[in-house]
Amino acid sequence: MGSVYKRGSVWWVKYYRHGRPFRESSNSSKITEAKHLLALREGQVVEGRFAGLKAEKIRFDELATDYLRDYRIHGRKAIQDAERYARVLLQAFGGRRVMDVTSDAVQSFIDRRRNDGAANGTLNKELGALRRMFTIGARQQPPKVIKVPPIPRFKETNVRRGFFEHDAFLALRGALPDHQKVPLTLAYWTGMRKGEILQLQWDQLDWDQQLLRLHHGTTKNDEGRVIPLVPDLLRVLTKWRERTLLSSPSCPWICHYGGRPLKRLTRAWQTACKKIGLEAKLFHDLRRTGVRNLVRAGVPEAVAMKISGHKTRSIFDRYNIVTERDVRDAGAKLAAYFNMESPATDELSAIEDGHVLGTVETQ
């Protein structure tokens, strides 16, 4: 059983968890406040929700620090994204006690981000980071989080559907500087991620077998892959290799500029896209295009997923975009099948004569 007692003009409470005594000030001169605090603590102890007084003093900043440290410890590749989410969350909750980040506080954060114009996809990433921070804090010993507030997830209706038709790809390649034609061609024919492409080294190319080998630990899901080199891609890589041996023979990187590895593609990409009227295109549209090209070519979906590096069918299906041209092609195939299987011409003419849909009487 707990008790209340007075120190000077302030009432204190004493209670036990696992036989260990805890003493806490009610910060009030009223005994009713102390009794209310005692009842609260005894209820938390019984329900297993009391983690100790230290947890109630933890600031949100500690959760953000632990979240980023977890990314570094486990070698997660999206550390820059995590840092961006952490900055947004610290602007909203930095300096607060963790116990004060309630469901109301989360809802207020969502409301502010909506006013800032944040889309559901962006909100889901930021709220996912918040959820991860609380999860890490709750798992620590002793725990830094007593209770995780409800954190919603929103339906994403702003999923991009962009892709490149072959003529647009050729036009963009013609507008880009030579050193950026290589990552463009790699992305178009393979569906590789930009980060994977920029890490590629020459020793990953198997010229004899005409294959590109992605090593374990260098991809987003850490699994190795083997990717075929189609003739156009092989031709571009061969010519680029010849130029690299002349200008930067010791450069190990496939995507480089003057022997230094490429870090970003933004400026040249935007300039070239604007030049040919494709301002809305993103580099990631090439990944969707690569997946669609594989499926259109008749590659079995299990093999296509291996090549593109998709582990879940739902994401792969989202990238396998059906275009108006696909629909028209399906209509043409249906028409060809109908013509092949159709009845005699005189039976078809019956539709025109009204024998099937009904005859229109005329005066």
C-alpha positions as CSV (number, residue, x, y, z in Angstrom):
1,M,0.0,0.0,0.0
2,G,1.1,3.5,-0.7
3,S,1.0,6.5,1.5
4,V,1.0,10.3,1.4
5,Y,3.1,12.5,3.6
6,K,4.1,16.1,3.9
7,R,7.5,17.8,3.5
8,G,7.2,21.5,4.4
9,S,4.2,22.7,2.6
10,V,4.3,20.1,-0.2
11,W,2.6,16.7,-0.2
12,W,4.6,13.7,-1.3
13,V,3.5,10.1,-2.2
14,K,5.2,6.8,-1.6
15,Y,4.4,3.6,-3.5
16,Y,6.0,0.3,-4.5
17,R,6.8,-1.6,-7.6
18,H,8.3,-5.1,-7.3
19,G,9.0,-4.3,-3.6
20,R,11.0,-1.3,-4.5
21,P,9.8,2.0,-2.9
22,F,9.3,5.2,-5.1
23,R,8.9,8.6,-3.6
24,E,7.5,11.5,-5.7
25,S,6.5,15.0,-5.0
26,S,2.9,16.1,-6.0
27,N,4.2,19.7,-6.4
28,S,1.1,20.8,-4.5
29,S,0.2,21.9,-1.0
30,K,-3.2,20.1,-1.4
31,I,-3.6,16.6,-0.1
32,T,-6.2,15.8,-2.7
33,E,-3.6,16.3,-5.5
34,A,-1.2,13.9,-3.7
35,K,-4.0,11.3,-3.3
36,H,-4.8,11.6,-7.0
37,L,-1.2,11.1,-7.9
38,L,-0.9,8.1,-5.6
39,A,-4.0,6.5,-7.2
40,L,-2.6,7.1,-10.7
41,R,0.8,5.6,-9.8
42,E,-0.7,2.5,-8.1
43,G,-3.0,2.0,-11.1
44,Q,0.0,2.2,-13.5
45,V,1.9,-0.3,-11.3
46,V,-1.0,-2.8,-11.3
47,E,-1.5,-2.5,-15.1
48,G,2.3,-2.8,-15.8
49,R,2.4,0.7,-17.3
50,F,4.8,2.3,-14.8
51,A,8.3,2.3,-16.1
52,G,9.9,4.4,-13.4
53,L,10.2,8.1,-12.7
54,K,13.2,8.5,-15.1
55,A,10.9,7.7,-18.1
56,E,8.7,10.6,-17.3
57,K,11.6,13.0,-17.5
58,I,12.8,11.8,-20.9
59,R,12.7,14.5,-23.6
60,F,11.6,13.8,-27.2
61,D,15.1,14.8,-28.4
62,E,16.5,11.6,-26.9
63,L,14.1,9.5,-28.9
64,A,15.2,11.3,-32.1
65,T,18.8,10.7,-31.2
66,D,18.2,7.0,-30.5
67,Y,16.3,6.7,-33.8
68,L,19.2,8.1,-35.9
69,R,21.7,6.0,-33.9
70,D,19.7,2.9,-34.7
71,Y,19.9,3.7,-38.4
72,R,23.7,4.1,-38.2
73,I,24.2,0.9,-36.1
74,H,22.2,-1.2,-38.6
75,G,23.8,0.4,-41.6
76,R,20.4,1.5,-43.1
77,K,20.9,3.1,-46.5
78,A,18.2,5.8,-46.1
79,I,20.0,7.7,-43.3
80,Q,19.6,11.0,-45.2
81,D,15.8,10.5,-45.4
82,A,15.7,9.6,-41.7
83,E,17.6,12.8,-40.8
84,R,15.1,14.8,-42.8
85,Y,12.2,13.3,-41.0
86,A,13.9,13.7,-37.6
87,R,14.4,17.5,-38.3
88,V,10.7,17.9,-39.1
89,L,9.6,16.0,-35.9
90,L,12.1,17.9,-33.7
91,Q,10.6,21.2,-34.9
92,A,7.3,20.0,-33.7
93,F,8.1,18.1,-30.5
94,G,11.7,19.1,-29.6
95,G,12.2,20.0,-26.0
96,R,8.9,18.3,-24.9
97,R,8.7,15.5,-22.4
98,V,7.9,12.2,-24.2
99,M,4.9,11.7,-22.0
100,D,3.5,15.1,-23.4
101,V,3.5,13.8,-27.0
102,T,-0.1,12.6,-26.7
103,S,-2.6,11.7,-29.4
104,D,-3.8,15.4,-29.4
105,A,-0.2,16.6,-30.0
106,V,0.1,14.1,-32.9
107,Q,-3.1,15.3,-34.4
108,S,-2.0,19.0,-34.1
109,F,1.3,18.0,-35.9
110,I,-0.7,16.4,-38.7
111,D,-2.9,19.5,-39.0
112,R,0.1,21.8,-39.2
113,R,1.7,19.6,-41.9
114,R,-1.5,19.6,-43.9
115,N,-1.5,23.4,-43.7
116,D,2.1,23.3,-45.0
117,G,0.9,21.3,-48.0
118,A,2.4,17.9,-47.1
119,A,0.9,15.1,-49.1
120,N,-0.3,11.8,-47.5
121,G,2.9,10.1,-48.7
122,T,5.1,12.6,-47.0
123,L,3.0,12.5,-43.8
124,N,3.1,8.7,-43.7
125,K,6.9,8.8,-43.9
126,E,7.2,11.3,-41.1
127,L,4.6,9.6,-38.9
128,G,6.4,6.3,-39.6
129,A,9.6,7.8,-38.2
130,L,7.7,9.0,-35.2
131,R,6.2,5.6,-34.6
132,R,9.7,4.1,-34.9
133,M,11.1,6.5,-32.4
134,F,8.4,5.5,-29.8
135,T,9.0,1.8,-30.6
136,I,12.7,2.0,-30.0
137,G,12.1,3.9,-26.8
138,A,9.6,1.4,-25.5
139,R,11.9,-1.5,-26.1
140,Q,14.9,-0.1,-24.2
141,Q,15.8,-1.2,-20.7
142,P,14.8,0.6,-18.7
143,P,12.1,1.9,-21.2
144,K,12.1,5.5,-22.2
145,V,8.5,5.4,-23.3
146,I,5.6,4.4,-21.0
147,K,2.8,4.6,-23.6
148,V,2.9,4.9,-27.4
149,P,0.2,7.3,-28.6
150,P,-2.0,6.3,-31.5
151,I,-0.2,7.3,-34.8
152,P,-2.4,7.0,-37.9
153,R,-1.5,6.1,-41.4
154,F,-3.2,7.7,-44.4
155,K,-4.2,6.3,-47.8
156,E,-1.8,7.5,-50.4
157,T,-3.6,8.8,-53.5
158,N,-0.7,10.8,-54.9
159,V,1.4,7.8,-56.1
160,R,3.3,8.8,-59.2
161,R,2.5,7.0,-62.4
162,G,5.2,8.4,-64.7
163,F,7.1,6.4,-67.3
164,F,9.1,6.9,-70.5
165,E,8.2,5.8,-74.0
166,H,11.1,4.8,-76.1
167,D,11.1,8.0,-78.2
168,A,11.2,10.1,-75.1
169,F,14.1,8.1,-73.7
170,L,16.0,8.6,-76.9
171,A,15.3,12.3,-77.0
172,L,16.4,12.7,-73.4
173,R,19.6,10.7,-74.0
174,G,20.4,13.0,-76.9
175,A,20.0,16.1,-74.7
176,L,22.1,14.9,-71.8
177,P,25.9,15.3,-71.5
178,D,27.8,12.1,-72.2
179,H,28.6,11.2,-68.6
180,Q,24.9,11.3,-67.8
181,K,23.8,9.2,-70.7
182,V,25.2,6.1,-68.9
183,P,23.0,6.2,-65.8
184,L,20.0,7.1,-68.0
185,T,20.5,4.0,-70.2
186,L,21.2,1.7,-67.3
187,A,17.9,2.8,-65.6
188,Y,15.8,2.5,-68.7
189,W,16.9,-1.0,-69.6
190,T,17.3,-2.5,-66.2
191,G,14.8,-0.7,-63.8
192,M,17.6,-0.3,-61.3
193,R,17.4,2.2,-58.5
194,K,19.4,5.4,-58.8
195,G,21.4,4.6,-55.7
196,E,22.3,1.2,-57.0
197,I,23.3,2.7,-60.4
198,L,25.6,5.4,-58.9
199,Q,27.4,2.7,-56.8
200,L,28.3,0.5,-59.8
201,Q,31.9,-0.4,-60.5
202,W,33.5,-1.8,-63.7
203,D,34.4,-5.1,-62.0
204,Q,30.7,-5.8,-61.7
205,L,30.4,-6.2,-65.4
206,D,30.7,-9.7,-66.9
207,W,31.6,-8.8,-70.5
208,D,31.8,-12.4,-71.7
209,Q,28.3,-13.4,-70.3
210,Q,26.9,-9.9,-71.0
211,L,25.7,-9.6,-67.4
212,L,25.8,-7.0,-64.6
213,R,26.2,-8.4,-61.1
214,L,25.0,-6.5,-58.1
215,H,26.8,-7.7,-54.9
216,H,25.1,-8.6,-51.7
217,G,24.8,-5.6,-49.4
218,T,24.9,-3.0,-52.2
219,T,21.2,-3.0,-53.0
220,K,18.3,-1.6,-51.0
221,N,17.2,-5.0,-49.8
222,D,20.8,-6.2,-49.4
223,E,20.3,-9.1,-51.8
224,G,22.5,-9.6,-54.9
225,R,21.1,-9.6,-58.4
226,V,22.2,-10.5,-61.9
227,I,21.0,-8.3,-64.7
228,P,21.2,-9.0,-68.4
229,L,22.8,-6.4,-70.7
230,V,20.7,-5.7,-73.8
231,P,22.5,-4.7,-77.0
232,D,21.9,-1.0,-76.7
233,L,23.0,-0.9,-73.1
234,L,26.1,-3.0,-73.9
235,R,27.0,-0.7,-76.7
236,V,26.8,2.4,-74.5
237,L,28.8,0.8,-71.7
238,T,31.5,-0.5,-74.2
239,K,32.0,3.0,-75.6
240,W,32.0,4.6,-72.2
241,R,34.6,2.1,-71.0
242,E,36.9,2.9,-73.9
243,R,36.6,6.6,-73.1
244,T,37.2,6.0,-69.3
245,L,40.4,4.0,-70.0
246,L,41.7,6.9,-72.0
247,S,40.8,9.7,-69.6
248,S,40.7,8.1,-66.2
249,P,42.2,4.6,-66.4
250,S,42.2,4.0,-62.7
251,C,38.6,5.1,-62.1
252,P,36.6,2.1,-60.7
253,W,33.2,3.8,-61.1
254,I,31.0,3.3,-64.1
255,C,29.0,6.5,-63.5
256,H,31.7,9.2,-63.1
257,Y,32.7,12.6,-64.2
258,G,36.4,13.1,-64.8
259,G,37.1,10.1,-62.7
260,R,35.1,11.2,-59.7
261,P,31.9,9.3,-58.9
262,L,28.6,10.9,-59.7
263,K,26.7,11.9,-56.5
264,R,23.6,13.4,-58.1
265,L,21.9,13.9,-61.4
266,T,19.5,16.7,-60.7
267,R,20.9,19.8,-62.5
268,A,21.8,18.2,-65.8
269,W,18.6,16.2,-65.7
270,Q,16.4,19.2,-65.2
271,T,18.1,21.2,-67.9
272,A,17.8,18.4,-70.5
273,C,14.2,17.6,-69.6
274,K,13.3,21.3,-70.0
275,K,15.1,21.4,-73.3
276,I,12.9,18.7,-74.8
277,G,9.7,19.5,-73.0
278,L,9.7,16.8,-70.3
279,E,9.8,19.0,-67.2
280,A,7.6,16.7,-65.2
281,K,9.8,13.6,-65.6
282,L,11.7,12.1,-62.7
283,F,14.6,9.8,-62.7
284,H,12.5,7.3,-60.8
285,D,10.1,7.1,-63.7
286,L,12.8,5.1,-65.4
287,R,12.4,2.4,-62.8
288,R,8.7,2.1,-63.5
289,T,9.6,2.0,-67.2
290,G,12.1,-0.8,-66.7
291,V,9.6,-3.0,-65.0
292,R,7.0,-2.3,-67.6
293,N,9.5,-3.1,-70.4
294,L,10.3,-6.4,-68.8
295,V,6.7,-7.4,-68.6
296,R,5.9,-6.2,-72.1
297,A,8.8,-8.3,-73.4
298,G,7.2,-11.4,-72.0
299,V,9.6,-12.0,-69.2
300,P,8.0,-14.1,-66.4
301,E,7.0,-11.9,-63.5
302,A,9.1,-13.9,-61.0
303,V,12.2,-13.3,-63.2
304,A,11.3,-9.7,-63.7
305,M,11.0,-9.1,-60.0
306,K,14.4,-10.7,-59.5
307,I,16.0,-8.4,-62.1
308,S,14.3,-5.2,-60.8
309,G,14.9,-6.1,-57.1
310,H,11.3,-6.1,-56.0
311,K,10.5,-8.3,-53.0
312,T,6.8,-7.6,-52.7
313,R,4.2,-8.3,-55.4
314,S,2.2,-5.2,-54.4
315,I,5.0,-2.8,-55.2
316,F,5.9,-4.6,-58.4
317,D,2.2,-4.5,-59.6
318,R,2.2,-0.7,-58.9
319,Y,5.2,-0.2,-61.1
320,N,3.9,-2.4,-63.9
321,I,1.9,0.5,-65.3
322,V,-0.8,-0.1,-67.9
323,T,-0.9,2.7,-70.4
324,E,-3.5,3.7,-73.1
325,R,-1.2,2.1,-75.6
326,D,-1.4,-1.1,-73.7
327,V,-5.2,-0.9,-73.7
328,R,-5.2,-0.2,-77.5
329,D,-2.9,-3.1,-78.1
330,A,-5.3,-5.3,-76.1
331,G,-8.2,-4.1,-78.2
332,A,-6.3,-4.9,-81.4
333,K,-5.5,-8.4,-80.1
334,L,-9.2,-8.9,-79.2
335,A,-10.3,-7.7,-82.6
336,A,-7.8,-10.1,-84.3
337,Y,-9.1,-13.0,-82.2
338,F,-12.7,-12.0,-83.0
339,N,-12.0,-11.9,-86.7
340,M,-10.3,-15.3,-86.6
341,E,-13.1,-16.9,-84.6
342,S,-16.0,-14.9,-86.2
343,P,-19.0,-16.5,-88.0
344,A,-19.7,-16.0,-91.7
345,T,-20.0,-12.6,-93.2
346,D,-23.8,-12.9,-93.7
347,E,-24.2,-13.6,-90.0
348,L,-22.3,-10.5,-89.1
349,S,-24.4,-8.5,-91.5
350,A,-27.4,-9.5,-89.4
351,I,-26.3,-7.0,-86.8
352,E,-26.3,-4.2,-89.4
353,D,-29.7,-5.4,-90.6
354,G,-31.1,-5.2,-87.1
355,H,-31.8,-8.9,-86.6
356,V,-29.8,-9.0,-83.3
357,L,-30.3,-5.5,-81.8
358,G,-33.8,-5.1,-83.1
359,T,-35.1,-3.6,-86.4
360,V,-35.8,0.1,-86.5
361,E,-39.2,0.6,-88.1
362,T,-39.4,3.4,-90.7
363,Q,-42.5,5.1,-92.0
